[in-house]
Amino acid sequence: SHDIHPYHPKHEHFNFPTLPLMDGKKVIELNPDANRLTSLITQRATHFIEQNKDRPFFLYIPQILSHHPIQVSKKFMKGVNDSIKKVLSLENDNIDYTTRGSLYPQAIAEIDWSVGQILDKLKKLKLLKNTFVIFTSDNGPDGAYNSIPLGSAGPLRGRKGSTFEGGMRVPTVMYWPGVFPAGETNDELMTTMDLLPTFAKLAGAEVPEDRKLDGKDIMPNLLGKDKSPYEYFFYYSQNDLMAVR
């Protein structure tokens, strides 16, 4: 996580060490320029696809941004107010979390660019029609940082960290030409925990039987052949049950 670094606003409390950028178990850079992270991850993802184009692969891309502190590459800073650029130029050995909050739209734009790069690579290699693509989020928007708005859950109440729908319920886009009809919506209850058993079944992999998995196979749901596999779903805040859907 790029927010675990010596420049954290609460560093005196956490006493974080120097932040390593790792490739597997190998440290390739210390305290990397976080403005480059989205493009670096995208570059690595497209390279992975190129390397594995002739065999089935699974690629998980958890973009670090738009988490705090918000950072974007140079090409996405075009159009940012000069006064903001001037404040950020004075950061030196520090990170201005508050001012960086105003770069949220640019961070989202760069993630959009990243998804486009990955889809373009799949298309170029003629893999797009045989690839199940999912775009989603781990939680609702952060809401605000020092009064600077950071995303919106739209009509839903709450934000990241809350057990209102705005914190727990996220939009998801799934793309698989020839399997999922374009432009359809699915309002059935599903969770990201369902991806493991769903992918395992699609790949013909054996799921461990010595433990109970939290997720369920949702392909019948996705294909419109069945309802949600959940009769009830529980919203917890750490160990406290807050709501039942």
N, C-alpha and C positions, 0 to 999 in steps of 0.2 A: 504494500500500500504506500502510495507516494506521500501520505500525510504523516508517516512515522519518520520524522527527520529532526535534526537538531534545531531547525527554525520554527518548530511548532510553537504556537502561542503559549502553551502550557508545558514547555520543555522542562522548566524547573521541577515540575511535578513528575513528569514521565522519565526525564533523563534519557531520551532516545539516543542510540548510537548513530554513527555515520550511516546513511542510507545506501545499501548496495543495489545495483541493478544486476540481476542474475539471469544467466542462460542455463537452465537446468540447475546444476549444483555449482556452476562456475560463476564467480563474480567478474563481470566484464567492465564495470564502471562504478565509481563511488560518487554519491550525491549527483546523480545525472541531472541534466537540464530537463525538468519535467515538461517544458514547453514542447519537447520533441517526442514525448511518450506515445501519444496517439498515432503519430506517423510511424514510429518505430514498430509498434505492435502491429499496425496494418501491413507494413513491409514484411515483417516476419510471418504473418498469416498468409499473405499471397505467395511467399516463398515456400511455405509448407504445402500449400495446394499444388504448386508446381512440382515439388518433389514427390508428391503422392498421387499424382493425376492418373496413374495406371492401376491403382488399387483402391479398395474402399478405405475411407478415412473418416475420423471424427475430429472436428476442429472446434474448440471452445475458446471464444475470444471475449473475456471479461474486461472491457475497456476500463481503465482506471478513472478517466475523466468522464463525466463532469463532477466528480467528487471534489471537495475542498482539499487544498487550495486550487482554484480553477486556473488552469494553464492552457494555452493554445499556441500552435506554431505560428511562425512569423507571417505566413501567407494569409492566415485567418484573422490577423490583426488589422487588416485594411478596413477603413471605415470606423475604427474605434476612435473616440474623441481624443484629441491631442492632450487635453488636460489629464486624462487617465493614463495615457502613455508616459507623460512627464512624471507622474507620481510613481509609476512602476519602474521608471529608469533610476529612481533613487533607492530602490530596495537594497542594493549591495548584498551584504550577508544577512539578509532577512527576507521574509515573505509577507507581503501586505495582503492578508486574507480578505479584509473588507473591500479594498479597491478591486481585487481580483474577482469579487462576487459579481461585478458588473460585466464580466466577460462570459457569463453563462450562455448567452445566445451564440457567441462565437464557438464555444466548446461543443454545443449541440450541432452546430453547422459542420464542425470538423468530424464529429462522429458520423453524421450523415454522409460526408465525403468518404469516410472509411468504409462504410457499408457498400457504397457505390464501387469502390476500388475492388472489394472482395467479390461482389457480384459480377463485375466486369471480367475479373480473372476467371471465374467459373464459366462465363459465357465464351471467353476467348478459347478456353480449353475444351469447349463443347461438353461441359459437365453440368450445366445449369439445369437441364431437364431430368437429371438423375441425382439431384441433390436436394435434401430436405433442409430448408433454411428457416431458422427461427430467430426473431429479434424480440427481445423482451427486457424487463428490468427486474432488479432484485427487490425493489420497494418503491413506494411513492416518492414524489419530489421532496427535496429538502425544505421547501417552503420559503425560507428567508435566512440571510446571514447579516446580522447587524442592520436589520430593516431593509436590506436589498433583496427584492424578490428573486427567488431561484426556482423557476418552474411552477406549474400549477396542476392540480389533480382535476381540473375542470369542474364538473358538477359535483364531484365527490368531496366529502368533508374530511379534514385531517391531512397529515403529511407523514413523511418518513418517521418511523419510530412510534407512531400512534397505531391504535387498533381500530380506528375508524376506517371506512372503506378507502379513503384517500391514501392511507398508509399501507394497506394490505393488498389492495386490488390494483393491478397494473395492466396497461395495454400490451397486447402481444400480436405480432404479425407472423404468420406462417406461410411459407411459399414452397410448393412442390408441384410443378407443372405436370398435368396428366393425372394427378392424384387428388389435389384440392382444387375445386372450382374457383376461379378468380372472383374477387369482389364479394364473397360471402362472409357473413358474420356468424359467430358462435358464442352464445351467452351462457353456455353451461359452465359449471364450476370446475376448474382445473388448477393445478399448482405446478410450479417448476420441479417439485419433488417427483412428479409423474414422468419426467423426461427419462430418468434412468431405466425404469422397467419398460417404458415404451420403446426406447432405442434398443434395449437388449432384445426384446421380442422381434423387432424388425430385422435385427442383425442375426437372429438365430442363436444368440448367446444364452448360456444357462445362468439363471438368476440364483444366487445363494439361497439355500433352503434352511440354513441354520440360524436365520434371523428374520424378523419381520420388517419388510421395507415400508417406509412411510408412503411412497408413491404407488400409483396404479397405472396399468396399461390404458391409455386414453385414445388409442387409434380408433376404436369403434365410435367414440364420442366425436373425434375430429372428422370422421367420414360421414357423420350424420346418421349412423346406424343405431346409436344408443344414446341414452341420457348420461349425465354426469355419474361417475361411479361413487360419488359422495352423497350420502343422505344428510349428514351433518359435517360441518367443518368448524374447527375451534380456533378462535383468535386469542393467542396468548401474548402477554407482555412479560417477558422472561418467564417466571414460574406462575404468574397470576392469570387465570382464565378471565378474559374481559368480555368476550362475546361469542355467540354461537350462530353460525349462518346455516 
